[in-house]
């Protein structure tokens, strides 16, 4: 059963252990983010993993949304 988390971002327990992936692929969002943070360009990542630039932008938007909603509580 596939669930849509955000535009172009889905989860399916049968694919990649339920990690968020690009819809229609088996490419995890965290992999794309790791490659970008490692210095690959958007064009290089798109070519390497056969996703579109729009897919990568969706992954970045999803990650920003997750972080924006994250709540961290410091305990003294």
ZIRA-V295673 format. One record per pair of residues at least 24 apart in sequence whose ideal C-beta (glycine too) atoms are under 7 Angstrom apart, sorted by the first residue. I is the first residue (numbers start at 1). GAP is how many residues later the second one is. If there is no record, write none. Layout:
i: {I | I}
gap: {GAP | GAP}
This chain:
i: {5 | 6 | 6 | 6 | 6 | 7 | 8 | 8 | 9 | 9 | 9 | 20 | 22 | 22 | 22 | 25 | 27 | 29 | 29 | 29 | 32 | 32 | 33 | 33}
gap: {57 | 52 | 55 | 56 | 59 | 51 | 47 | 50 | 49 | 50 | 53 | 42 | 29 | 33 | 37 | 26 | 24 | 30 | 33 | 34 | 24 | 27 | 26 | 30}
